[in-house]
Structures are given as C-alpha cells and as structure tokens.
C-alpha cells in the first residue's frame, strides 16, 4: 500500500493559558532546551529534543509575554505584565533578581556574551541591565516610537533591534550612539523578528507577509505573501532552505526559502498560533498556540500507511523511543523545582 507522509508532533501540555513565546537555547554539552512564555504567568523549561518538561519558574503575578535562555542555558529571563523582568537560575529554578519597570514588559533578550539583559515594553524604553551588577541602574535607550513588542541583539552585541506593537517597521539602534541607524520598513506592525543562527538574516512577520533582510546591509532579500495573517516566522538553521510561519488559521506552514513555495502544512492546534521556532540543529521546530499547547514537529515527516489512524496528539514513535533515556540523563544533572 502507498505510504503517505504525515507530520506527527510531540504535544507538550502543562500551560493553562495561551503560549505566546518560544525560545530555543543553542546546543550545549547537555543538549538543547526550550523555554516557553504563557499568559498563565509561569515560564516552563523543556528538553528541546523530546519536549519533556524539566521545570517551571514560579514568581510572576501576571502574564509572561517573553522568555529566553542565555548562550549556555544556565540562566533564564522572562518579561511580564506584572511590570517586571526576572532573571532565573536555569539549573535550580531559583529567582536570581527581579528588574522592576513602570509598565508591562513585553520582550527580553540576553546579549551574546551573556553579560547583559535587554528589555522593552509599553513604556517605549529599551533598557540594558548589567548582569554582573544586578543592582546597578540600567542603561536606557528611549524614544522608541511605540510600545516595544520584540527585541534582539545583533553584530556581536553592538546593535539592537526592536519592533513596536502599534507602529510598523523594525528599528536598529547603534549602542555606541544610542541612536536609530536604520529602519526596516513594513506595512504592518512586526509581531516577530528573529536573527538567523548564522547572523546573516533578519526574519520578520508583519500582517500577512514574511520578509528576510540582510543583517549587515539591511537590504530586503525576500518578501513573501502568506495564506493568512501570520504572527511568527522562523528560518531553518543551516542550510537555511526552508522557513516556517504560523498565525490565525491554526496551521504551521512550511515554505521554500528560495521560491516561497509552500512545502507542507501541519495541522493539530485548536487555536491561533502565536509563535514558531526552529530547533538549533534544524531537525525539528516548535509551535505555541492559543490552545495552551506546544507542538514539536520533525522537519522530515514520518511515513505511515495511508489507512492508519493518525491520533491528533500522538508523538513521533522514533523520537519518543529515546525520550525516556534523554530525560533521565537531563534530570540527573538538572534539578528544577516542581510546580
């Protein structure tokens, strides 16, 4: 009988409200990790390969809009509607510091050298905190034209980029001068801005368009119209031949980077998709949804008999087969408090 390629995701439960942000760590000696932000106020850490839950960071009193891990996955950070950004020990789950703000914090990002934390939010101010001096006042880069939605570091921490919730475009700030040196023009507010793993491209999602920009010359490289409004997009790590996008139609779409042709469509979420991200090795990618779940999809779908039933929440059997062993190794070295 003819076999049909079907994407069977690993389904990660645990959040009680929508998942609004996902972040993969680089590959570390202990593997790689996935942290999720949710409106339920509790960021969660998972094994990035298997999706198995490792721990929950408890302490926020409002929705968590953004979360991230540093280069070595030793510390985590989160940005919340409770007017704070928090720094966490990713091995123990302990809160290391709370950076107080005057309004909702929407975005956070560790610098490449792990010494600084960048935050932004409704105050329209970008703040840079020195993680070697936690009580020191942050450097402030203000005059953002709108409420900050996303932030990222670029050019070995010499440039930062930000987008706004209510204003189109992406602004690039030179940290030496504190001034905007370039604006990447878009028609709609940018809901997702990602720097590619090799640093060559900036991937943006605005409205029903995904764009790719040269991160050195800031020129538009590719622009593709999407089948629906998308909230997030992510470019495959090397070789970078594919990208993914997710949004209001509840599907994760896979496209050819060079032509824009749709290569696949993964169905399974029961609500709009708020975030999609490729794993650092490119062998899988994750999606987070209004339905409160995270789904991890293999880049190459498994083959099943066409007549086989495909359970909506069934994990890929090959991946799940190694999950218990990997989780045992991870949990033997990581001891994060349970909820």
N, C-alpha and C positions, 0 to 999 in steps of 0.2 A: 504493500500500500504506500502511496506517496506520502512523504513526511512534510510537515508544514512548520515553518519557523514561527515560534510563538515566544513572546517575552514573558517570562515568569519571574516576577520580582520577589525579593525578600521584603516582607512587610514588617515594619518596626512600629509597634504600638507603645503607648506609655504616656504620651501627651494627652491632656484632657481638653485642649482647645487648639485652634489652628496653629500649624507650624509655619513660621514666617521667614525663617532664615536658616541656611545650612552652610557649614564651613568644614572643609577637609584640611587636616594637617598635612605637611609634607611627610614623606616616608621617613620614619625614624628606625633606630635599631629594634624597637618593639613593635614595628608595623606602622600603620597609619590609623588616624582616628577621625571621627565625625562628631561635630558638636551641633546641636540644634537649638534654635530660639523659638519660643512659643508664647502665645498670649496667656498661657497658664502660669507664667512667672517663673518657671523652673527650667533652665537650660539643662540639656541631657548630653552625656558623653557616651559614645558607642565605638565599638570596634568597627573601623571603616570598611573592612573586608566582609565581615559577616553580618554587620548590623546589630550584633548582640549588645545589649545595654551594659554599661560599666558603672555609671553612677549619675546622680542628679545633684546639681548645685542649688542649694536652698538658701534664700535670704532676701530675694527681691519681693516687693509688695505690689508690683504692677506688671503689666505685660512686658515681656522681654522681646525687643524688636531686632536685636542683632547679637551674635555671639561669635567668638573666634578663638583660635589656639595660636600660641607662639610657634616659632620655627621648630623647636624641639618637642612640642606638645607637653611641656612641663607646666605651663600656666595657661589659664583661660581668662577671657574677658567677656563681659556682657553689658548691653546697653538697654535701659529700661524706661518705661513710662512712670516709674516712681521717682524720677528726677535724679537718677544715679547711674553711674557705670561702675561695675565691680570687677576686681581682679581676684582670681581664684588660683589655688594650688590644684593643678590637674591630677596630681597623684593621690592627694588625700581628700579633696573636695572642700578644704577649708577656705573661707573667705580671707584674703590677704589684705584687702583695702577696699574702701568704698569712696569713689570720687563723686562728690556732690555737685549737682548742677542746679540751675534755677528753673528748668522746664524739662519736658520729655527728651530723653536721649534716644535717637533713632539708629545710630551707627557707631561702630568701633572697629579698630584695626591695629594690630601690633606692627611696629616697624620691623623691617627685615632683620636688623641687628638685635631685635627683641628688647631694646633699652627704653622704648617709648610706646605710649598708647595714644592713638588718635581717636577723638570722639567728635560727634556732631549731632545736632538735633534741632528742636523747634526754636531755640534761642538764636539761630543763624550765626553761631560762632563755632569755629573749629578750634578744639583745644588739644594741645600736645602735652601729655603728662610724662615726667621723668620717672621711670620705674625704679631707678636707683635711689631716688629721693622722693618717697611716696607722699610726704607732707609738704613738699615744695609747691608753690603756686604754678599752675600750668602756663605754658606759652599760649597766647590766644591769637588766632588769625581770624579777624572778624570781617564784616562787610560782605558776608555771603548774601546773595540777592534773595534768598528764600530759605525756608525751613530745610535743613540738611537731611537728605534721605539715605545716601550712600557715601562711604569714604574708602580710600585705598591709598597705599604708598607706591611710589614709582621711582625709577632711576636711583637705586641704592639709597633710598630714603631722602633724596634731595628734592623730590616733587611729591605733592599730594593732590589727589583728585577728589572732587565731590560733586554730587548731583543734588537737586532740590525736589521736594515733593510737589511744589506748586509752580515751578519755573523750568522751562525746557533747557537742554544743554548740559554739558559737563565742564566744570571749571578745573583748570590745572594751576596750582599755586607753586611758585618757586619759594622754597623755605628760606633761602638766603635773604630775599627781599620781602617776603610775606605778601607778595602781590600776585594777582592773576596774570599769567603769561599767555594763556591760550584758552579759548572756549570751543568745545566741540559742539557744533550746532545740531540740534534735533528739533523736530516739530512738536513733540510732546515731552512732558517731564520724564526723565530717565529713572526707571524703577530698579534697574540692575546695571552695575558697572563692575566688570571683572578684568583684572590684568592677567594675561595668559601666563602659564607656568614658565615659559622661556623669556617672558618680558617683552615679546615682540608686538603683541596686540592688546588693545583695549576693546572688550566686547560690551556693547550697550544694548539695552532693550528699552524702547520707548513706544508706547501705544501698540500698534501692530507692525512694528519694524524692528529688526535686529541689525545692528551696524558693527563693523570691525574697523578699527582705527590703527594706524601705525603709531606706536607709542613713543617713537623717537622724533618723528617729523609731524605728528598729529594730523596726518592726512587721512581722509576716508578711503579705506581699501575696498570694502564690500558693503552693500546695503541690500537687505532682502525684506520683502513684504511677507508677513506671516498670515496664516489662515484665520487668525483671530487675534484679539488683544493678548499680548504676552507680557508677563510680569518679570520674567527672568530668562537669561540665556547663558550658556557656558560653552567655551571652546575646548575641544578634546586636546589633552596634552599630546606630546609628540606621537604620531606625525602631524596632528592637527588637521586631519582631513574631514572631520565631522564637527557639528555643533548641535546642541540640544536647546529647546525652548519650551516653556510651559506657561499656561495662563488660564484664561477664563473658560476654555472648553473642556478642562479637566484632563487633557491628554498631554503626554510628553512626546513632542515631535523631534525626530532626528533628521538632520539635513546634511547634505554635502556642502562643505565649506567653500569649495571652488565654484560650484554651479548654482547652489541654492536649492537643488532638487531635494524633495522630501524622500528620505530613505526608509523611514519607518514611523510608526505611531503606536505608543504604548498606552493602553487603557487599563484602568483599575481604580484610580482615585474617584472619590464621590463628592468632590468639591473642587473649586478653582485651585490651580497650582500657584503657589507664591514664590517658590524658589527651586532652582535646579542647579546641580554642580557635578562636574566630573571628578572622579577619584584621581589622586595624583599619578597613578600609573596608567590611567585611561581604560582599564579593563571593566569598569562599571561607572554608573552615575546614579545620583540620588535625587529624589524629588520630595518636596514637602508641600502639604496641602491644607486647605481649609478644613478637610475632614479629620485633621489631627494626627494623621499617619505620615511616616516617611517610607518611601519605597526605594529600594536599591535594585537597579536593573543592570544585567550583564550587557556589555557592549555587543556581544555576539549572542543572539537568542539561541536557546537550546532547540533541538529537533524533537518533535513529538508526533506520534501518529495522529493524523487529522481527526480520527474518530474519538481520540482520547478526550475525556473531560478535562477542562483547564480550570482548576479551582481559582477563584478570584484572589485569594490570599496565599496561594501555595508558593513556597520558596523554591528556588532552583535546587534540585536534589544534589547536584555535584558540589555546589557551594556549601550547602547545608551539611554535607557529609564531613567537611573539615571544620565546621563551626565550633563544635564542642572542644576539639583539641586546641584550636587557636584561642578560644575564650579561656580555657584552663590556664594556658601559658600567660595570657594577658593578666588575668585576675591574680595570678600568683605574684606578679610584680606591681600591680596597681590595686590599691585598697581604698576605694572611694566610698564614702558613707552612703548607705541606702536611704531611700525616701521614708 
